[in-house]
Amino acid sequence: MWGVSESQVTPWGRFLVIFFGYSLFVYIIGTVMVSRFPWMFARVDLMVAVCVEVAGRFPPPASILWCFLWGYVGDVFQGRLWGLHCATYLTVVYLHRLWRGQMNVQSLGYGVLLVGLGVVLQGLAAAAIVGPGFETTAVIMTTVGQAVFSMMISPLVMGPIRWVLSEKNR
Amino acid sequence: MPDWLRRMRLVAVIVAMGGAMLYILSLNFRPPAQMDRLQRTVVETLGPLLHVSRKATQTVEKWVQSYVSLRHVQEENELLKKHRASLESELVRYQEAFLENQRLRRLLDFRDSLQVETVAAEVVVQNAAGWSRTIIVNKGYRHGVQPDMPVVGDEGVVGYVLDVSEQYARVLLLTDRDSAVDALVQRNRVRGILGGVDTDTCELRYVRSNQDVRPGDLVVTSGKDGIFPGGLRLGVVKQVTKDPSALFQQIIVVPTVQLSVLQEVLILKSLPNFPVQWLEGTAKE
């Protein structure tokens, strides 16, 4: 029903490590360190990269659950723009489900591009919600900058997930 | 799995997702108030973890900043050390120049008071610790310097010119054993011959035992040896030893000029008329 064969199902232990442990680790890094960078373009949502890997490797219910859980956590600690994180992660999962037939979803390039797209969507949605307080050029520049920066560092975030869930490592 | 059950599950998932999304979106329209139970759970659970992580990050950040700052301070310290060394050497040069200026000023005053043609010379080589106590000065025949010319400092007699070259002259110091200067005890005009003993002292020889010479007496040139004009300060009596069986007493004299640290001298080219203050009144100094 979800398009995931039995061979693709991740063992529970590793699944939980990624679902809770690694996601929490990345979230803490993002909240404690990345959010304190002095440059706006560097303050990116690292969880988008985790979401891309989760979407590609977890069964859809688990992916959706992940999106709601960590999206909600992100929203709670942000305290405003409720639903932005959830919606972004769900959109990423949806886009992955949409493109998985046409693209090589296992490649790193695909993951990086999807991360960039997710960050762009998130930035544009945030700008649209926050309203006319920002200049369009500034919003676009910041969003593009964040997308590029996210794409640059996403392999570092996605790498450990691929390593933990790799066939060789089982 | 039966088809209806599969459909039911799909419906349940969609309903759950929709409900969750509606709940989350509804939070946008809630007036700010106390967090609901779910939010409190998330915040209370992850809050301490984030707090600890933040503290740890700040600590690491401080370490890094301290390290970077320390590196910066070290570099600055090195720079300041170099700067200080440069300033210190400059200060030493200034101090040297200041002292030289003072010495030259005293020498100039002395020369003016002598009212005689003189040649100022710098000590090039000091050989006071050897067997012969001589110095080499940087003025010679070309400057009008000739053998037997008196050599003085601002505090008194240094010696006399032994021999000369084109540019340099050798001066025999008072403290040389072969040096002999006709001298007087300024207080009572007791006469003797001043010769060298060691690097720092001289002896006033050939003074009979019945003559009155006391420690502290000033010894000056008599002007009768054909080299030195009369009245130039030679030294101060340091010690007098009288032996009843001996014909002469032993009188140790310390030169008024510190010969071991001599740097500039005046060579007298003609016999001067000495000012009164150089002749009298400084016996107890």
Boltz contact constraints between the chains, C-beta under 6 A:
constraints:
  - contact:
      token1: [A, 28]
      token2: [B, 53]
      max_distance: 6.0
  - contact:
      token1: [A, 31]
      token2: [B, 50]
      max_distance: 6.0
  - contact:
      token1: [A, 32]
      token2: [B, 53]
      max_distance: 6.0
  - contact:
      token1: [A, 32]
      token2: [B, 54]
      max_distance: 6.0
  - contact:
      token1: [A, 32]
      token2: [B, 57]
      max_distance: 6.0
  - contact:
      token1: [A, 33]
      token2: [B, 57]
      max_distance: 6.0
  - contact:
      token1: [A, 68]
      token2: [B, 20]
      max_distance: 6.0
  - contact:
      token1: [A, 73]
      token2: [B, 42]
      max_distance: 6.0
  - contact:
      token1: [A, 76]
      token2: [B, 39]
      max_distance: 6.0
  - contact:
      token1: [A, 76]
      token2: [B, 42]
      max_distance: 6.0
  - contact:
      token1: [A, 82]
      token2: [B, 24]
      max_distance: 6.0
  - contact:
      token1: [A, 82]
      token2: [B, 27]
      max_distance: 6.0
  - contact:
      token1: [A, 82]
      token2: [B, 28]
      max_distance: 6.0
  - contact:
      token1: [A, 83]
      token2: [B, 24]
      max_distance: 6.0
  - contact:
      token1: [A, 83]
      token2: [B, 25]
      max_distance: 6.0
  - contact:
      token1: [A, 86]
      token2: [B, 24]
      max_distance: 6.0
